[in-house]
Amino acid sequence: MNKAVAVLSGILLVVFGMAAFAMFGPDTRETSPKVSIETQASSVTFNVEVAADPGSRARGLMFRRHLDRNSGMLFVFPGESRISFWMKNTSIPLDIIFADSGGKIVDLKTMEPCVDGPCPEYPSRAPFTYALEINAGLAEAYGIRPGAMMSVDPEVRENPSLPGPRP
């Protein structure tokens, strides 16, 4: 009986350890791609997940319940785009910052959560290559405006399919 308890305890310890690692595992903020935005007053850097293929762009931040303060999702398109974004199944209010291929911010909007449709669409006023989603209110708090410059890590510009968003 004691042996069975010891084996069961060992199994539970391994399972709980794996679950804790999955939930709180290595801090990837130091190694995740970065996007920096230069405003008239300051500079701010965001740790980003990259959505560069149709599937990851369609999924975006759906079903997420939290986004760290200086984190976001960077949508990368193969050329200048004029598509609209929406917030279907997204419960976090977000700012979206649109930038052209040179990194110049061409538009930004605040998007409201939409769990049930129909959901409003959020188009850019101008063509864009990058769209950065961050927590709502941060663009205003950091003084981000059209005309500011966005810098994307070179490895993302050169190979936008890496790294992809987390599952």
VMD Tcl script that builds the backbone (N, CA, C; Angstrom):
set m [mol new atoms 501]
animate dup $m
set s [atomselect $m all]
$s set {name element resname resid chain x y z} {
  {N N MET 1 A 0.826 -1.197 0.000}
  {CA C MET 1 A 0.000 0.000 0.000}
  {C C MET 1 A 0.870 1.260 0.000}
  {N N ASN 2 A 1.931 1.286 0.836}
  {CA C ASN 2 A 2.814 2.446 0.894}
  {C C ASN 2 A 3.511 2.674 -0.436}
  {N N LYS 3 A 3.850 1.568 -1.131}
  {CA C LYS 3 A 4.515 1.684 -2.428}
  {C C LYS 3 A 3.563 2.321 -3.451}
  {N N ALA 4 A 2.290 1.936 -3.419}
  {CA C ALA 4 A 1.294 2.494 -4.336}
  {C C ALA 4 A 1.106 3.985 -4.072}
  {N N VAL 5 A 1.090 4.372 -2.817}
  {CA C VAL 5 A 0.950 5.783 -2.454}
  {C C VAL 5 A 2.167 6.566 -2.935}
  {N N ALA 6 A 3.342 5.988 -2.782}
  {CA C ALA 6 A 4.563 6.663 -3.219}
  {C C ALA 6 A 4.574 6.833 -4.732}
  {N N VAL 7 A 4.168 5.797 -5.472}
  {CA C VAL 7 A 4.125 5.882 -6.936}
  {C C VAL 7 A 3.095 6.928 -7.370}
  {N N LEU 8 A 1.913 6.880 -6.773}
  {CA C LEU 8 A 0.869 7.853 -7.103}
  {C C LEU 8 A 1.322 9.268 -6.771}
  {N N SER 9 A 1.991 9.450 -5.643}
  {CA C SER 9 A 2.504 10.770 -5.268}
  {C C SER 9 A 3.528 11.257 -6.281}
  {N N GLY 10 A 4.401 10.344 -6.719}
  {CA C GLY 10 A 5.401 10.712 -7.729}
  {C C GLY 10 A 4.765 11.128 -9.038}
  {N N ILE 11 A 3.754 10.387 -9.465}
  {CA C ILE 11 A 3.047 10.726 -10.715}
  {C C ILE 11 A 2.375 12.085 -10.596}
  {N N LEU 12 A 1.695 12.310 -9.482}
  {CA C LEU 12 A 1.022 13.603 -9.283}
  {C C LEU 12 A 2.021 14.743 -9.252}
  {N N LEU 13 A 3.170 14.533 -8.648}
  {CA C LEU 13 A 4.199 15.566 -8.594}
  {C C LEU 13 A 4.675 15.922 -9.999}
  {N N VAL 14 A 4.904 14.909 -10.840}
  {CA C VAL 14 A 5.332 15.153 -12.219}
  {C C VAL 14 A 4.243 15.888 -12.992}
  {N N VAL 15 A 2.991 15.444 -12.874}
  {CA C VAL 15 A 1.883 16.083 -13.600}
  {C C VAL 15 A 1.728 17.536 -13.167}
  {N N PHE 16 A 1.726 17.800 -11.864}
  {CA C PHE 16 A 1.580 19.178 -11.394}
  {C C PHE 16 A 2.783 20.023 -11.785}
  {N N GLY 17 A 3.967 19.436 -11.773}
  {CA C GLY 17 A 5.158 20.166 -12.211}
  {C C GLY 17 A 5.067 20.563 -13.670}
  {N N MET 18 A 4.605 19.642 -14.515}
  {CA C MET 18 A 4.451 19.950 -15.939}
  {C C MET 18 A 3.388 21.034 -16.143}
  {N N ALA 19 A 2.294 20.948 -15.399}
  {CA C ALA 19 A 1.244 21.957 -15.526}
  {C C ALA 19 A 1.754 23.329 -15.088}
  {N N ALA 20 A 2.494 23.374 -14.003}
  {CA C ALA 20 A 3.042 24.650 -13.533}
  {C C ALA 20 A 4.010 25.222 -14.556}
  {N N PHE 21 A 4.842 24.371 -15.159}
  {CA C PHE 21 A 5.785 24.849 -16.171}
  {C C PHE 21 A 5.030 25.405 -17.374}
  {N N ALA 22 A 3.957 24.724 -17.781}
  {CA C ALA 22 A 3.172 25.196 -18.930}
  {C C ALA 22 A 2.520 26.541 -18.628}
  {N N MET 23 A 2.055 26.721 -17.388}
  {CA C MET 23 A 1.369 27.964 -17.043}
  {C C MET 23 A 2.338 29.095 -16.737}
  {N N PHE 24 A 3.403 28.790 -16.037}
  {CA C PHE 24 A 4.297 29.828 -15.546}
  {C C PHE 24 A 5.716 29.659 -16.067}
  {N N GLY 25 A 5.895 28.758 -17.033}
  {CA C GLY 25 A 7.181 28.338 -17.547}
  {C C GLY 25 A 8.095 29.460 -17.957}
  {N N PRO 26 A 9.111 29.173 -18.712}
  {CA C PRO 26 A 10.184 30.143 -18.900}
  {C C PRO 26 A 9.665 31.482 -19.375}
  {N N ASP 27 A 10.253 32.512 -18.865}
  {CA C ASP 27 A 9.882 33.871 -19.247}
  {C C ASP 27 A 10.508 34.169 -20.602}
  {N N THR 28 A 9.650 34.260 -21.634}
  {CA C THR 28 A 10.159 34.469 -22.993}
  {C C THR 28 A 10.228 35.940 -23.358}
  {N N ARG 29 A 9.926 36.822 -22.421}
  {CA C ARG 29 A 9.953 38.245 -22.759}
  {C C ARG 29 A 11.332 38.703 -23.197}
  {N N GLU 30 A 12.381 38.082 -22.666}
  {CA C GLU 30 A 13.732 38.488 -23.035}
  {C C GLU 30 A 14.095 38.044 -24.443}
  {N N THR 31 A 13.468 36.971 -24.934}
  {CA C THR 31 A 13.825 36.431 -26.244}
  {C C THR 31 A 12.751 36.632 -27.299}
  {N N SER 32 A 11.589 37.134 -26.928}
  {CA C SER 32 A 10.528 37.322 -27.906}
  {C C SER 32 A 10.862 38.501 -28.814}
  {N N PRO 33 A 10.303 38.500 -30.024}
  {CA C PRO 33 A 10.538 39.633 -30.927}
  {C C PRO 33 A 10.052 40.935 -30.293}
  {N N LYS 34 A 10.650 42.024 -30.713}
  {CA C LYS 34 A 10.322 43.340 -30.164}
  {C C LYS 34 A 9.838 44.273 -31.264}
  {N N VAL 35 A 8.942 45.151 -30.874}
  {CA C VAL 35 A 8.513 46.266 -31.712}
  {C C VAL 35 A 8.697 47.515 -30.872}
  {N N SER 36 A 9.415 48.489 -31.411}
  {CA C SER 36 A 9.623 49.757 -30.705}
  {C C SER 36 A 8.913 50.860 -31.463}
  {N N ILE 37 A 8.356 51.801 -30.721}
  {CA C ILE 37 A 7.686 52.951 -31.328}
  {C C ILE 37 A 8.302 54.213 -30.753}
  {N N GLU 38 A 8.756 55.080 -31.661}
  {CA C GLU 38 A 9.339 56.365 -31.290}
  {C C GLU 38 A 8.267 57.438 -31.439}
  {N N THR 39 A 7.934 58.090 -30.341}
  {CA C THR 39 A 6.988 59.204 -30.389}
  {C C THR 39 A 7.769 60.502 -30.229}
  {N N GLN 40 A 7.065 61.628 -30.276}
  {CA C GLN 40 A 7.740 62.913 -30.088}
  {C C GLN 40 A 8.340 63.019 -28.689}
  {N N ALA 41 A 7.697 62.373 -27.711}
  {CA C ALA 41 A 8.139 62.518 -26.327}
  {C C ALA 41 A 9.010 61.374 -25.820}
  {N N SER 42 A 8.839 60.172 -26.370}
  {CA C SER 42 A 9.556 59.034 -25.788}
  {C C SER 42 A 9.613 57.858 -26.759}
  {N N SER 43 A 10.090 56.753 -26.227}
  {CA C SER 43 A 10.159 55.496 -26.969}
  {C C SER 43 A 9.561 54.410 -26.097}
  {N N VAL 44 A 8.857 53.482 -26.704}
  {CA C VAL 44 A 8.289 52.355 -25.967}
  {C C VAL 44 A 8.538 51.084 -26.770}
  {N N THR 45 A 8.830 49.997 -26.050}
  {CA C THR 45 A 9.086 48.713 -26.700}
  {C C THR 45 A 8.070 47.689 -26.211}
  {N N PHE 46 A 7.558 46.905 -27.154}
  {CA C PHE 46 A 6.596 45.851 -26.862}
  {C C PHE 46 A 7.196 44.495 -27.209}
  {N N ASN 47 A 6.975 43.508 -26.349}
  {CA C ASN 47 A 7.294 42.110 -26.650}
  {C C ASN 47 A 6.113 41.575 -27.447}
  {N N VAL 48 A 6.376 40.998 -28.599}
  {CA C VAL 48 A 5.264 40.607 -29.465}
  {C C VAL 48 A 5.298 39.133 -29.847}
  {N N GLU 49 A 4.119 38.631 -30.108}
  {CA C GLU 49 A 3.912 37.384 -30.807}
  {C C GLU 49 A 3.666 37.795 -32.254}
  {N N VAL 50 A 4.111 36.979 -33.185}
  {CA C VAL 50 A 3.992 37.333 -34.593}
  {C C VAL 50 A 2.929 36.469 -35.263}
  {N N ALA 51 A 2.032 37.121 -35.985}
  {CA C ALA 51 A 1.012 36.442 -36.784}
  {C C ALA 51 A 1.293 36.802 -38.239}
  {N N ALA 52 A 1.928 35.885 -38.966}
  {CA C ALA 52 A 2.364 36.193 -40.325}
  {C C ALA 52 A 1.746 35.292 -41.385}
  {N N ASP 53 A 1.031 34.253 -40.969}
  {CA C ASP 53 A 0.389 33.387 -41.954}
  {C C ASP 53 A -1.125 33.531 -41.812}
  {N N PRO 54 A -1.891 33.122 -42.822}
  {CA C PRO 54 A -3.349 33.339 -42.768}
  {C C PRO 54 A -4.017 32.760 -41.523}
  {N N GLY 55 A -3.603 31.582 -41.089}
  {CA C GLY 55 A -4.228 30.973 -39.912}
  {C C GLY 55 A -3.982 31.752 -38.641}
  {N N SER 56 A -2.738 32.145 -38.400}
  {CA C SER 56 A -2.433 32.889 -37.179}
  {C C SER 56 A -3.015 34.298 -37.232}
  {N N ARG 57 A -3.086 34.886 -38.420}
  {CA C ARG 57 A -3.722 36.219 -38.528}
  {C C ARG 57 A -5.216 36.113 -38.262}
  {N N ALA 58 A -5.859 35.039 -38.726}
  {CA C ALA 58 A -7.300 34.868 -38.486}
  {C C ALA 58 A -7.578 34.620 -37.003}
  {N N ARG 59 A -6.717 33.871 -36.331}
  {CA C ARG 59 A -6.908 33.546 -34.918}
  {C C ARG 59 A -6.562 34.737 -34.024}
  {N N GLY 60 A -5.486 35.428 -34.326}
  {CA C GLY 60 A -5.098 36.604 -33.550}
  {C C GLY 60 A -5.108 36.365 -32.058}
  {N N LEU 61 A -5.744 37.242 -31.327}
  {CA C LEU 61 A -5.819 37.149 -29.867}
  {C C LEU 61 A -7.163 36.594 -29.393}
  {N N MET 62 A -7.845 35.857 -30.261}
  {CA C MET 62 A -9.122 35.245 -29.870}
  {C C MET 62 A -8.945 34.370 -28.637}
  {N N PHE 63 A -9.948 34.389 -27.797}
  {CA C PHE 63 A -10.056 33.529 -26.622}
  {C C PHE 63 A -9.021 33.829 -25.537}
  {N N ARG 64 A -8.251 34.884 -25.681}
  {CA C ARG 64 A -7.298 35.262 -24.626}
  {C C ARG 64 A -8.057 36.039 -23.556}
  {N N ARG 65 A -7.633 35.884 -22.322}
  {CA C ARG 65 A -8.259 36.610 -21.220}
  {C C ARG 65 A -7.348 37.677 -20.647}
  {N N HIS 66 A -6.075 37.647 -21.078}
  {CA C HIS 66 A -5.094 38.581 -20.518}
  {C C HIS 66 A -3.989 38.840 -21.535}
  {N N LEU 67 A -3.489 40.054 -21.508}
  {CA C LEU 67 A -2.333 40.429 -22.315}
  {C C LEU 67 A -1.452 41.283 -21.422}
  {N N ASP 68 A -0.194 40.878 -21.226}
  {CA C ASP 68 A 0.718 41.658 -20.379}
  {C C ASP 68 A 0.817 43.092 -20.890}
  {N N ARG 69 A 1.115 44.020 -19.990}
  {CA C ARG 69 A 1.090 45.451 -20.305}
  {C C ARG 69 A 1.892 45.813 -21.553}
  {N N ASN 70 A 3.131 45.481 -21.644}
  {CA C ASN 70 A 3.933 45.864 -22.804}
  {C C ASN 70 A 4.143 44.685 -23.752}
  {N N SER 71 A 3.063 43.939 -23.944}
  {CA C SER 71 A 3.060 42.828 -24.890}
  {C C SER 71 A 2.009 43.105 -25.945}
  {N N GLY 72 A 2.099 42.375 -27.030}
  {CA C GLY 72 A 1.113 42.543 -28.084}
  {C C GLY 72 A 1.255 41.474 -29.142}
  {N N MET 73 A 0.458 41.611 -30.175}
  {CA C MET 73 A 0.546 40.728 -31.327}
  {C C MET 73 A 0.790 41.579 -32.553}
  {N N LEU 74 A 1.820 41.211 -33.298}
  {CA C LEU 74 A 2.172 41.911 -34.526}
  {C C LEU 74 A 1.693 41.084 -35.718}
  {N N PHE 75 A 0.793 41.666 -36.501}
  {CA C PHE 75 A 0.308 41.047 -37.727}
  {C C PHE 75 A 1.187 41.560 -38.861}
  {N N VAL 76 A 1.758 40.630 -39.610}
  {CA C VAL 76 A 2.657 40.986 -40.706}
  {C C VAL 76 A 2.029 40.507 -42.009}
  {N N PHE 77 A 1.948 41.405 -42.978}
  {CA C PHE 77 A 1.361 41.090 -44.282}
  {C C PHE 77 A 2.452 41.150 -45.340}
  {N N PRO 78 A 2.320 40.343 -46.408}
  {CA C PRO 78 A 3.378 40.279 -47.418}
  {C C PRO 78 A 3.558 41.560 -48.217}
  {N N GLY 79 A 2.588 42.424 -48.215}
  {CA C GLY 79 A 2.672 43.702 -48.917}
  {C C GLY 79 A 1.712 44.664 -48.256}
  {N N GLU 80 A 1.547 45.817 -48.860}
  {CA C GLU 80 A 0.598 46.790 -48.311}
  {C C GLU 80 A -0.811 46.203 -48.390}
  {N N SER 81 A -1.563 46.325 -47.317}
  {CA C SER 81 A -2.894 45.727 -47.217}
  {C C SER 81 A -3.924 46.783 -46.835}
  {N N ARG 82 A -5.172 46.479 -47.104}
  {CA C ARG 82 A -6.265 47.375 -46.692}
  {C C ARG 82 A -7.384 46.585 -46.030}
  {N N ILE 83 A -7.073 45.439 -45.462}
  {CA C ILE 83 A -8.121 44.638 -44.849}
  {C C ILE 83 A -8.594 45.281 -43.545}
  {N N SER 84 A -9.764 44.852 -43.084}
  {CA C SER 84 A -10.307 45.314 -41.805}
  {C C SER 84 A -10.063 44.258 -40.739}
  {N N PHE 85 A -9.954 44.695 -39.502}
  {CA C PHE 85 A -9.847 43.794 -38.363}
  {C C PHE 85 A -11.181 43.779 -37.641}
  {N N TRP 86 A -11.420 42.707 -36.895}
  {CA C TRP 86 A -12.590 42.637 -36.033}
  {C C TRP 86 A -12.208 41.919 -34.758}
  {N N MET 87 A -13.107 41.918 -33.787}
  {CA C MET 87 A -12.782 41.403 -32.464}
  {C C MET 87 A -13.608 40.173 -32.094}
  {N N LYS 88 A -14.032 39.400 -33.067}
  {CA C LYS 88 A -14.822 38.198 -32.808}
  {C C LYS 88 A -14.095 37.296 -31.807}
  {N N ASN 89 A -14.815 36.889 -30.763}
  {CA C ASN 89 A -14.287 36.004 -29.713}
  {C C ASN 89 A -13.054 36.570 -29.009}
  {N N THR 90 A -12.965 37.872 -28.945}
  {CA C THR 90 A -11.851 38.529 -28.255}
  {C C THR 90 A -12.427 39.297 -27.071}
  {N N SER 91 A -11.955 38.969 -25.870}
  {CA C SER 91 A -12.535 39.574 -24.668}
  {C C SER 91 A -11.672 40.677 -24.065}
  {N N ILE 92 A -10.556 41.010 -24.714}
  {CA C ILE 92 A -9.659 42.050 -24.214}
  {C C ILE 92 A -9.813 43.289 -25.098}
  {N N PRO 93 A -10.139 44.465 -24.545}
  {CA C PRO 93 A -10.154 45.668 -25.385}
  {C C PRO 93 A -8.733 45.974 -25.857}
  {N N LEU 94 A -8.594 46.333 -27.120}
  {CA C LEU 94 A -7.276 46.506 -27.719}
  {C C LEU 94 A -7.163 47.803 -28.502}
  {N N ASP 95 A -5.954 48.346 -28.546}
  {CA C ASP 95 A -5.596 49.375 -29.518}
  {C C ASP 95 A -4.952 48.648 -30.679}
  {N N ILE 96 A -5.226 49.099 -31.891}
  {CA C ILE 96 A -4.542 48.562 -33.059}
  {C C ILE 96 A -3.814 49.705 -33.742}
  {N N ILE 97 A -2.547 49.478 -34.030}
  {CA C ILE 97 A -1.673 50.493 -34.623}
  {C C ILE 97 A -1.238 49.973 -35.988}
  {N N PHE 98 A -1.610 50.693 -37.041}
  {CA C PHE 98 A -1.286 50.298 -38.410}
  {C C PHE 98 A -0.048 51.065 -38.870}
  {N N ALA 99 A 0.918 50.347 -39.480}
  {CA C ALA 99 A 2.139 50.992 -39.979}
  {C C ALA 99 A 2.435 50.493 -41.396}
  {N N ASP 100 A 2.993 51.385 -42.209}
  {CA C ASP 100 A 3.340 50.998 -43.581}
  {C C ASP 100 A 4.650 50.213 -43.594}
  {N N SER 101 A 5.099 49.816 -44.772}
  {CA C SER 101 A 6.292 48.968 -44.884}
  {C C SER 101 A 7.554 49.644 -44.355}
  {N N GLY 102 A 7.582 50.968 -44.317}
  {CA C GLY 102 A 8.720 51.701 -43.771}
  {C C GLY 102 A 8.627 51.918 -42.276}
  {N N GLY 103 A 7.519 51.498 -41.654}
  {CA C GLY 103 A 7.341 51.645 -40.211}
  {C C GLY 103 A 6.595 52.891 -39.788}
  {N N LYS 104 A 6.193 53.733 -40.734}
  {CA C LYS 104 A 5.450 54.944 -40.373}
  {C C LYS 104 A 4.022 54.568 -39.980}
  {N N ILE 105 A 3.612 55.025 -38.807}
  {CA C ILE 105 A 2.252 54.739 -38.338}
  {C C ILE 105 A 1.270 55.575 -39.153}
  {N N VAL 106 A 0.332 54.862 -39.785}
  {CA C VAL 106 A -0.614 55.527 -40.684}
  {C C VAL 106 A -2.003 55.670 -40.075}
  {N N ASP 107 A -2.299 54.897 -39.016}
  {CA C ASP 107 A -3.615 54.983 -38.384}
  {C C ASP 107 A -3.572 54.191 -37.089}
  {N N LEU 108 A -4.506 54.468 -36.197}
  {CA C LEU 108 A -4.698 53.655 -35.004}
  {C C LEU 108 A -6.125 53.785 -34.540}
  {N N LYS 109 A -6.579 52.747 -33.879}
  {CA C LYS 109 A -7.958 52.700 -33.401}
  {C C LYS 109 A -8.007 51.932 -32.081}
  {N N THR 110 A -9.069 52.157 -31.315}
  {CA C THR 110 A -9.349 51.336 -30.144}
  {C C THR 110 A -10.489 50.406 -30.514}
  {N N MET 111 A -10.296 49.113 -30.246}
  {CA C MET 111 A -11.284 48.099 -30.612}
  {C C MET 111 A -11.893 47.511 -29.343}
  {N N GLU 112 A -13.200 47.390 -29.355}
  {CA C GLU 112 A -13.936 46.868 -28.203}
  {C C GLU 112 A -14.149 45.363 -28.342}
  {N N PRO 113 A -14.160 44.645 -27.206}
  {CA C PRO 113 A -14.395 43.198 -27.263}
  {C C PRO 113 A -15.721 42.873 -27.942}
  {N N CYS 114 A -15.769 41.710 -28.576}
  {CA C CYS 114 A -17.000 41.247 -29.221}
  {C C CYS 114 A -17.028 39.727 -29.135}
  {N N VAL 115 A -17.786 39.227 -28.171}
  {CA C VAL 115 A -17.880 37.786 -28.004}
  {C C VAL 115 A -18.981 37.230 -28.902}
  {N N ASP 116 A -20.081 37.945 -29.012}
  {CA C ASP 116 A -21.180 37.538 -29.887}
  {C C ASP 116 A -21.304 38.537 -31.025}
  {N N GLY 117 A -21.581 38.041 -32.224}
  {CA C GLY 117 A -21.714 38.910 -33.395}
  {C C GLY 117 A -23.053 39.588 -33.439}
  {N N PRO 118 A -23.260 40.464 -34.379}
  {CA C PRO 118 A -22.251 40.879 -35.355}
  {C C PRO 118 A -21.228 41.827 -34.713}
  {N N CYS 119 A -20.010 41.698 -35.154}
  {CA C CYS 119 A -18.913 42.493 -34.602}
  {C C CYS 119 A -18.547 43.604 -35.581}
  {N N PRO 120 A -18.252 44.812 -35.063}
  {CA C PRO 120 A -17.842 45.895 -35.963}
  {C C PRO 120 A -16.473 45.610 -36.586}
  {N N GLU 121 A -16.236 46.217 -37.722}
  {CA C GLU 121 A -14.943 46.103 -38.387}
  {C C GLU 121 A -14.136 47.363 -38.133}
  {N N TYR 122 A -12.819 47.207 -38.116}
  {CA C TYR 122 A -11.902 48.309 -37.852}
  {C C TYR 122 A -10.891 48.392 -38.997}
  {N N PRO 123 A -11.195 49.196 -40.024}
  {CA C PRO 123 A -10.265 49.331 -41.150}
  {C C PRO 123 A -9.245 50.444 -40.886}
  {N N SER 124 A -8.126 50.358 -41.572}
  {CA C SER 124 A -7.141 51.430 -41.538}
  {C C SER 124 A -7.512 52.469 -42.594}
  {N N ARG 125 A -7.168 53.716 -42.330}
  {CA C ARG 125 A -7.416 54.782 -43.316}
  {C C ARG 125 A -6.454 54.718 -44.487}
  {N N ALA 126 A -5.347 53.992 -44.323}
  {CA C ALA 126 A -4.314 53.933 -45.355}
  {C C ALA 126 A -3.774 52.507 -45.442}
  {N N PRO 127 A -3.153 52.153 -46.560}
  {CA C PRO 127 A -2.553 50.818 -46.670}
  {C C PRO 127 A -1.495 50.604 -45.587}
  {N N PHE 128 A -1.334 49.354 -45.166}
  {CA C PHE 128 A -0.389 49.024 -44.098}
  {C C PHE 128 A 0.246 47.667 -44.347}
  {N N THR 129 A 1.405 47.448 -43.757}
  {CA C THR 129 A 2.094 46.153 -43.791}
  {C C THR 129 A 2.072 45.513 -42.406}
  {N N TYR 130 A 2.094 46.347 -41.365}
  {CA C TYR 130 A 2.112 45.865 -39.989}
  {C C TYR 130 A 0.888 46.392 -39.245}
  {N N ALA 131 A 0.329 45.527 -38.390}
  {CA C ALA 131 A -0.729 45.946 -37.476}
  {C C ALA 131 A -0.354 45.394 -36.104}
  {N N LEU 132 A -0.205 46.282 -35.143}
  {CA C LEU 132 A 0.187 45.892 -33.788}
  {C C LEU 132 A -1.006 46.051 -32.860}
  {N N GLU 133 A -1.414 44.939 -32.223}
  {CA C GLU 133 A -2.479 44.989 -31.222}
  {C C GLU 133 A -1.850 45.000 -29.840}
  {N N ILE 134 A -2.266 45.997 -29.025}
  {CA C ILE 134 A -1.786 46.140 -27.651}
  {C C ILE 134 A -2.997 46.429 -26.768}
  {N N ASN 135 A -2.817 46.412 -25.476}
  {CA C ASN 135 A -3.922 46.709 -24.568}
  {C C ASN 135 A -4.501 48.093 -24.844}
  {N N ALA 136 A -5.826 48.180 -24.806}
  {CA C ALA 136 A -6.510 49.447 -25.052}
  {C C ALA 136 A -6.049 50.506 -24.056}
  {N N GLY 137 A -5.838 51.705 -24.571}
  {CA C GLY 137 A -5.429 52.834 -23.746}
  {C C GLY 137 A -3.930 53.085 -23.746}
  {N N LEU 138 A -3.150 52.082 -24.135}
  {CA C LEU 138 A -1.697 52.273 -24.115}
  {C C LEU 138 A -1.224 53.234 -25.197}
  {N N ALA 139 A -1.857 53.207 -26.368}
  {CA C ALA 139 A -1.437 54.127 -27.433}
  {C C ALA 139 A -1.571 55.569 -26.939}
  {N N GLU 140 A -2.683 55.889 -26.325}
  {CA C GLU 140 A -2.877 57.243 -25.795}
  {C C GLU 140 A -1.913 57.517 -24.639}
  {N N ALA 141 A -1.759 56.554 -23.735}
  {CA C ALA 141 A -0.877 56.743 -22.583}
  {C C ALA 141 A 0.568 57.008 -23.000}
  {N N TYR 142 A 1.017 56.360 -24.080}
  {CA C TYR 142 A 2.391 56.537 -24.558}
  {C C TYR 142 A 2.521 57.641 -25.601}
  {N N GLY 143 A 1.424 58.290 -25.946}
  {CA C GLY 143 A 1.480 59.380 -26.921}
  {C C GLY 143 A 1.705 58.914 -28.353}
  {N N ILE 144 A 1.265 57.696 -28.664}
  {CA C ILE 144 A 1.440 57.163 -30.019}
  {C C ILE 144 A 0.399 57.792 -30.930}
  {N N ARG 145 A 0.877 58.348 -32.031}
  {CA C ARG 145 A 0.008 59.043 -32.992}
  {C C ARG 145 A 0.440 58.678 -34.411}
  {N N PRO 146 A -0.452 58.887 -35.393}
  {CA C PRO 146 A -0.019 58.730 -36.792}
  {C C PRO 146 A 1.187 59.632 -37.058}
  {N N GLY 147 A 2.118 59.102 -37.833}
  {CA C GLY 147 A 3.355 59.821 -38.128}
  {C C GLY 147 A 4.527 59.335 -37.296}
  {N N ALA 148 A 4.246 58.732 -36.122}
  {CA C ALA 148 A 5.329 58.154 -35.308}
  {C C ALA 148 A 5.909 56.968 -36.071}
  {N N MET 149 A 7.088 56.534 -35.655}
  {CA C MET 149 A 7.771 55.443 -36.348}
  {C C MET 149 A 7.796 54.166 -35.522}
  {N N MET 150 A 7.501 53.064 -36.190}
  {CA C MET 150 A 7.528 51.735 -35.587}
  {C C MET 150 A 8.736 50.983 -36.142}
  {N N SER 151 A 9.537 50.407 -35.247}
  {CA C SER 151 A 10.678 49.575 -35.656}
  {C C SER 151 A 10.368 48.131 -35.296}
  {N N VAL 152 A 10.530 47.247 -36.266}
  {CA C VAL 152 A 10.264 45.824 -36.076}
  {C C VAL 152 A 11.604 45.095 -36.078}
  {N N ASP 153 A 11.788 44.144 -35.145}
  {CA C ASP 153 A 13.026 43.364 -35.094}
  {C C ASP 153 A 13.408 42.870 -36.484}
  {N N PRO 154 A 14.685 42.945 -36.829}
  {CA C PRO 154 A 15.131 42.515 -38.158}
  {C C PRO 154 A 14.753 41.080 -38.503}
  {N N GLU 155 A 14.808 40.152 -37.525}
  {CA C GLU 155 A 14.475 38.764 -37.870}
  {C C GLU 155 A 13.013 38.619 -38.272}
  {N N VAL 156 A 12.148 39.478 -37.768}
  {CA C VAL 156 A 10.738 39.425 -38.168}
  {C C VAL 156 A 10.578 40.013 -39.564}
  {N N ARG 157 A 11.270 41.121 -39.845}
  {CA C ARG 157 A 11.190 41.710 -41.194}
  {C C ARG 157 A 11.728 40.753 -42.245}
  {N N GLU 158 A 12.822 40.053 -41.916}
  {CA C GLU 158 A 13.463 39.165 -42.874}
  {C C GLU 158 A 12.762 37.830 -43.010}
  {N N ASN 159 A 12.159 37.329 -41.931}
  {CA C ASN 159 A 11.479 36.042 -41.943}
  {C C ASN 159 A 10.260 36.125 -41.036}
  {N N PRO 160 A 9.177 36.746 -41.494}
  {CA C PRO 160 A 8.031 36.995 -40.631}
  {C C PRO 160 A 7.331 35.737 -40.134}
  {N N SER 161 A 7.611 34.583 -40.723}
  {CA C SER 161 A 6.931 33.376 -40.256}
  {C C SER 161 A 7.523 32.863 -38.952}
  {N N LEU 162 A 8.635 33.432 -38.494}
  {CA C LEU 162 A 9.237 33.015 -37.234}
  {C C LEU 162 A 9.389 34.201 -36.317}
  {N N PRO 163 A 9.105 34.081 -35.067}
  {CA C PRO 163 A 8.400 32.988 -34.431}
  {C C PRO 163 A 6.905 33.212 -34.505}
  {N N GLY 164 A 6.153 32.184 -34.492}
  {CA C GLY 164 A 4.695 32.284 -34.559}
  {C C GLY 164 A 4.093 32.519 -33.202}
  {N N PRO 165 A 2.799 32.737 -33.172}
  {CA C PRO 165 A 2.133 32.965 -31.880}
  {C C PRO 165 A 2.100 31.697 -31.057}
  {N N ARG 166 A 1.966 31.875 -29.753}
  {CA C ARG 166 A 1.876 30.708 -28.893}
  {C C ARG 166 A 0.522 30.038 -29.110}
  {N N PRO 167 A 0.408 28.751 -28.840}
  {CA C PRO 167 A -0.870 28.061 -29.030}
  {C C PRO 167 A -1.906 28.536 -28.047}
}
mol reanalyze $m
mol bondsrecalc $m
mol representation Tube
mol addrep $m
